[in-house]
Amino acid sequence: MNGNILVVEDEPKLASLLADYLKTAGFESFCLDNGADAIPWVRDWKPALVLLDLMLPGCDGLEVCKEIRTFSRVPIIMVTARVEEIDRLLGLELGADDYICKPFSPREVVARVKAVLRRTWDGQTIEASGLVLDEARYRATLNGRDLELTAVEFKLLHFLAANAGRIYGRQQLMDKIYPDERIVSDRTIDSHIKKLRRKIESADPGAKYVHSVYSVGYKFEPR
């Protein structure tokens, strides 16, 4: 299980500690220390999950959560030193998916992140810069236009999008989209990527989502 996690925490040491533990667990994390910066970041980058401190400069966590819920269903885990019942209930009523009180173990946070993502990734719909991937229906659209992907093309694009920013080699991608371990050339991935790009370009000339990283592999990054 992987993905991009946004950590919104104004204590630098704690933010760095959480980022290190998340990285060890296979996630890529990004840290912000101001609540006001979190809202446009979520809108632009579509993280897999947000770890959101309650007491923040710029805009407190409850307001950030409330605003994010006006345009996104990204999973949100509140992190706070407030233990009063009213704060916990208010956070959940505003759309938070879970709530962790300080002090806590970083391992507990990672476990809670994984648990929330397991609940939300079943039939996951991913949206990124006009691209919508509906896993329940194996349907991909770009600016409302159906890309008409094959099942393998959809699985490949969905996996890369669910792990945006992370680079995967050909063998890793083959293992993901061919779980029955059939024997195919690793250049098969290149062929699928080429077809994906062609279909995306036909729907929106100049649109770039899947990028090559020389001698390493591929990554998803909307541009």
N, C-alpha and C positions, 0 to 999 in steps of 0.2 A: 504494500500500500504506500503510495507516494503522492506528492502534490505540493503546491506552493502554500505556505502558511504565513499569514500576515500577523506579526506580533506588535500590538500597540501598547507600549509600556514605557513610562517616563523614568524608570529606574534603570540606568545603563547596565549595571552589573547583572540585574535580574533578566533583562532583555537578552543580554549576551549569553547567559547561562541557559535560558530556554532555547535560544537559537542553536547552541551547541548540542543539546540533547535531541532536538528535533532533527538536526543534521545526522546524528548518529543513528536515528531511527529511519533514515532514508528520505526525509523531507527537505525541501529547500525553504528557507525562511527569510522573511524581509522584516526589518524592524523600523517602526516609527515611534517618535516620542511625543507627538502632538495629536490630539483627537481631531482637530480640524483638517489635518493632512490625510487622515484615514479614509474619509468619505470619497474624495476624488480618486485616491489610490485604488480602492475597491472597484469603483466604477470603471477605471481604465484597465486594470490588470486582472480582474476576475479570479481572486485567490480561491483555493479549495476550502479554506477555513480561516476564520479570524479569531485570534486570541486577544481579547479586548479588556484592558484594565479599566476599572470604573472611575478612578480619580485621575484625570488627565488635564494638562493645560490646553487651552484653545477651545476645547469642547469636551464635556465629560462623557464617559462611556455610555450612559443611558441615552443621551442625545445622539451620539454616534450610531448606536444600535437602532434607534428609532428612525433615523434618516436613511441608513442602509436598507432597512426593510421597505422603504418606499420604492426601491428599484431592484433589489436583489434578495434571493433566498439563500445566499451563502451561509453555511453553518457558522454560528458565533458562540464562542465560549467566553463568558464573563470571568475576569480574574480580579479579585478585590480583597481589601482588608476589612471591608464592611461585612459584618456577620448578621446584622439585624434581619429578621424575617421579612420585613417590608421591602428591603432592598432586593432580597433574593426573588421575591414574588414579582416585584416591579420589573426586574431585569428579564424574567422569563415571559411576562405578559407583553413586553415590548418586542419579543421575538427572539430572545437568546435561546440557544439549544441546550446549554448546560451552564453550570456556575461553579467556580472553584474559589475557595477562600484561602487567603494567605494566613499563616505560612503554609506552604505546601511542598511536596517532593516533586522535583522536575519529572521524575519517572511517572508519577501520578498524572501529571499534565499530559505527557506523551500518551499514556494509556487512555485518557479521556478523549484526546484528539482522535486516536484510532477508532475508539468506540463510536464517536459521533460520525466520523467519516464512513464507517461501515453501514450505519443506518441511512445515510444520505446518498451513498453512491449506487445503491440498487436502482437501476433504471434512470441513472443520472442524466440530466439535460445540462449541457455546457453551452454557454454563450460567450463569444469573444469577438468584439469588433464586427458585428454583423453576421458572424458565423454562428449557427445554432445546430448543435448535435443532440438529437433526441434518441437516447440509447434504447428506450422502450420500443421504439418503432424502427430503429436502424435507419433514421432519416436525417440527412444533412442538408441544411439550406444556407444560402449566403445572400443576405439582403432580400430574403423572402423567396429566392429562386432555388428550386430543388437541384442539388448537385448530381443526383442519380448515381450514387456510389454503389459499388459492389459491397457485399458483406465484409470482405477482407479489407477493402479500402476504408470502409467505415470504422472497423475495429482499429486499424492502424492510426487513423486520424484522431479517433476518440481517445485512444491511449496516450498519444503525444499531447493532446490538448488537456487531458486530465493531469498531466505532469508537465505543464508549461514551463519552459526555461531549462528543463533538464535534458542533457544530451544522452542519447541512446545509440549504441552500436547496432550494426545490422543483425548480429546474432541475438542480441537482447530482444530486438523487435520481432525476429522470427520466432523466438521462444514464446513471445506474447500472443502473436496472431495465429501461430500454428501449434496449439497445445497438444495435438495428436502426434507431434514429433515426426511428421512426414519429411521425407528427404527432398529438399529443394535447394537450389543454389542461393547463396547469400545475396547474389545480385537480383534476386526476385524482389527484395525490398526496394532496390533502386527503381525497378520497373513500376512498382506500386506508387512510389513517391512521385515519379514522373507523371503518371496518370492522374494522381490527385492534384498536382499543380496545374495540369492542363485543364481539368474540370473547374478548378477554382478560378483560373485565369479567364475561362470562357464566361463565367458568371460575373466576374468583376476584374477587368483587365488592370494589371498593376498590383493586385492584392497579393500579399505575401504572408503565409502562415507557417509553412514548413521550410526550415532552413538547413542547409548542409553545413557541417562543421568539418573542415578538411582533415582527413585521415582519422576521424573519430566516429562520426555518425550524423544523426539528425536531431533537431529540436523544434518544438512548436513555440512560435513567438509572433503574435500579430504585428504587422507593420503596414 
